[in-house]
Amino acid sequence: MKKIPGTFTIVCYIILAAAILTWIIPGGEYLRESQTVNGVAREVVVDDSFHYVEPAPQTYSVLFALFKGFVDKADIIVFVLMVGGAFWILNSTHAIDRGVRAFVRFTQVCRQKKWLRKTDIDLVVLAVITVMFSLFGAVFGMSEETIAFIIVFVPMAVSMGYDSITGVCISYLAAHVGFAGAMLNPFTIGIAQGIAGIPLFSGLGYRVFCWAVLTAIALVFILIYAKRVKRDPKKSPVYKIDEYWRQRVQANQDEKAEENTVPRILYILFAFLTLVQVFFAIRFPLTRIEIGTQSVQLCLLPVLAALFLFWGVFSCRKSVAAFNLQLLFFTVFYLVVGVLGYQWYIMEISALFLAMGLSAGIAAGQGLDKVMGLFLEGVKDILVPAMVIGLASGIIFILQEGKVIDTLLHGVASAMSKMGEIASVGVMYAFQTLLNVVMPSGSAKAALTMPIMSQFADLIHISRQTTVLAFQFGDGFTNMLTPTSGILLGVLGVAKIPYTLWLRWVWKFILFLIAVGFLLIIPTLFLPLAGF
């Protein structure tokens, strides 16, 4: 049997293919100008400014791809390394494993309840997590953050009788379906609508409908697959690969019960963390949450500080694992509040997870030297996925240096001028979808395509909202299969799932989503929808 190449090898092949394209496709460029979009300066394309330039075929520059990719995606790579190190420290305390075992026992108890016997409580749990992550993707564009949750949900799914693909689906795939059918995603809709010159987050009603349809489809797909795997685990395409996770789960189940002795340092740490949260609760008593054009002020930090104090009194007395699980839950809570209320991004989230990891190690009575050693072990464990992220970004470097992306964009825009409404929208949607395979950055793609697509929409009497929707769907679905997405490759690396196996498993589902996306775009051409 022929051996399937690894993810790193596949990305190298794609880089070589991209370099070959720069020898075939003529070089071309649009002029660009700086434009402020939602308070942020963006470089956007000037109308009718395309011109051919000297071709720039790439040769030895393919050797620069890894370096350039690392530089371009340095923030995401550092994020992955820091999260990997932080979770390695947390995992060394076995808090997550014990929490998962307690959760599995809870579901078993629930099955004994008369009113729940006919309900598959495990599937209910999967459904709740899926919808929650889809909302995260739709509201604040959760994407890179999903890498951190793979370490939690994959072993949880395996311990419940499912597989690692199920763990990836309920977090990563769910968030990216929500990302594609976004209602308020500032990284795609916000930028695209700003460049198109239409009211920010307008057309919300129909976008909510689209999100609900896409999320329902993903939910049915995930639950049917999960149920089939649980019925016969050997039907899972990752059954053999998941031996790593099964051994890890079994090893943790074979451990002796945790001693209830709590180190004194835990109480000191709990007091310190409580004081820190009280300080910020006093300094920021109200948090302004902005969702679309609406905003509301809530006492989130004081509430979180009070809950941490109340819950901590009980978790400290119970065990180190209980306290560290509390740290994990509150890390997630603060992540959501930080993103929605204080515009946190990679740097702040990385620091948050680092603080969680360090606190978990100290709470377990580990010395700082040991904690740092565990952190470095986690960094080493996650290094390969981080390198793949950098290499995948190198593909974009080759195409940009070869000056072929603008040429492709110009060719499609020219061809669309001779088509009818439905055909034009279909080509626009198809182009955005294909372009996303080589340029998965939504904000960069919006700055590149929306100035042209929005003006073209006026010429053929199509709503600019329709072009934004075509961009939104085109930007979202292929994120879940393109090898140029460092986030996807990072997720698969953490989950130990080979890219080729994931591609064979997911491509039909993505094609179905793409078809549904086109059907959702068509009504905007004929129906009087609010905001369109």
Steps between C-alpha positions, in 0.01 A plus 500: 500500500636838400581720796302824524733802522496702819348845533838671490585323173164589344547869579847487342346358183244782495775760536674349197170502306448867591849580374421325168183712463712816515668379179167444323267783609593853387598745770253774583420755768230735617586837645405529864412783732460530875141511624373507859254216559327489840780708648781286354716600202481247216669483162221464241499464123450809279226453237613439141865506602604150386809487285735227391849506640821316437452133596672392820547124470612350828806276520728484803251716691317177587781453752389823668141377540543354848683806631254747346208291618632499856542877491152556355325263744726562798207600721303181432811280532592653835138463607505128415830446683386687811165322513673165448740570786222627728279196443794266550541646850126471564494142369788406730265561792244261340226754565345468154516121504330481839244754388422297189464181707266679740296628206475151347384363837241778516359404158481137614300605805272708279422196288353334808242776543161396369433826319839484327517132408366563150737791452857449384658740748839475329355626171328783687838604640658490153213707361530768770877534449456515120241778512704693756814497284301585189369807683856593598602485134196697386519777759868574555672295233649224715763327288856479635362455850358157411852355501506536878178301544607200292713382792184493714232366265691226315579293814151575630341367180719187504419431865127524417534232231537729199820585311744787449313622190191549716706708744628714213151540355323624812757777546701586187249402230207648693679832551590523132149418383391788724786709357369436148138572589601790720251751633739754654853380420712819501787334308289417194161674493621812681793559263314396183199722572725791594692477172175452303365819656186352658384532863701290743333163575193592297290212366526327837161329480579295191850422629348353817284278280805389298694424819212292637474297178874431476532419871204260481663321204833472684325379815317221318818399317709486820240315707432237232871436462558490877212256553634269228851503648372427850294209368808351328829678591689308231305689233689813598768591242729594792438186705863387489637853536282558807689226682717785631198666660350172624824408673517843654141477624557146630819600677315773682214268589748250651644763732428481867248740642637844565595580853304782655812656651519856372836682506509824694618687190159440342326714764758776452452482122123507535519811719737670254284424194190618684668830591611550138145446376356729767749770395388485136134473605536829689696662218256382229164462675313513168591322179357625173402207279455602137304267274449646157369853531361431849692530824422431863689559824514212746670438835690204362834530681344547846271203437790280386709604800215415738439164331870416511511574873181302572598197288861513617408461866356156418753391234799579724361280776425216259818442295767650277323357193175676593680831540684460168175417322367824644799679350423346159133600508572855608770528235229429241263751662764773501591416141143567385473820706839620380422443134151652507561778751865595469592398143753241607689314234788254478741673741250546782352151459848345501582682823172382652575133427858540618374639831262203527781249441739659745228526764402135451859385552550714810164383643620140471801582716749478214804725525551772242791311347284193445216712363733657245629154406145380440429810294798425274385138463164629379668736256704211358188285467318769301801615293416300186148647463650846556756443224225384264314826563808696396558286191137532392531877515797465268259401221345847515847654493585320173175603329533862609864523401410342166236773444230258384212557746398837351514352149256227601268754662502723193426209267197388697364854538529555125321174418215579740412822315340294219271284714153528649420559867490139623798396289698806612429436866584133451835585343567761769426241770707232326794736464489604865485130594796403282700809598456400864687177428817701434420805717318392816531841671151650493604859573772496232262351246231759581748783441603339170162405350221714648598833336464332159206271575291773665543736202426217259180421693375854428555453125290182482241626752581253778484602867838561655374293791483206262867541410587511871302179557679334206831609651397381847404149387792477258738599776363253754434152369834413341684605817414152624693319228764728346861405580591870496307549826752493781213475748365181344845343485566604859173341616570177313854492635379527859230236440755265331278476188686486163390773258436255215270292720308810611465615139356165388256512790378859476501596130147378418358688796678820394370465143149462641545816710626687193188396306273604788685833517419569134133417560498746792648775281239471221201634705688829554464566124121476492347534848455831688720403795569755774843653454548359149 
